[in-house]
C-alpha cells in the first residue's frame, strides 16, 4: 500500500483529467444558463404574462411557484457541482495530491476519476461517509 501512495498521476494523466474537467465544466455552464432561464421565466405566459396573479387559478399560481422553486434547486445543485469542478481543476493543476483519497491516502483508481474527476475520496472511504 505504501507504493500505491507514492505513485501519483503522470503528466499525461493530469493533462487528460484536466481536459475532462474542462469539458464537464463547459457542459455544466451551458446547463446553468438553461436552468437559470427556466427558473427566471417559468410562468405560463413567459415574458408576456398577465401582471396580476389573480388572473390565474390559485392552484396554477401554486404550481408555478413550485416549478420555479424546483428549477432554482436544480440550478443551485449545478452551481455547486461547477464549484467542485473548479476546485478539482485547481487541484489537478497545482496539487500533487490530486488523485489521492483525503481519508486513507490511497491512490484513487483512474476509472473512478473518469466518472467523478472532482472526487477527493476513494470508493471505500466515500461509502463509509454516506
Protein Blocks (a to p, Z undefined) as FASTA:
>chain_A
ZZmmmmccdfklmmmmmmmmmmmmmmmmmmmmmmmmmmmmccfklmmpcfblklpcfklm
mmmmmmmmmmmmmmmmmmmmmmmmmmmmmmmmmmmkgoiafklopacdfklmmmmmmbcb
dfklmmmmZZ
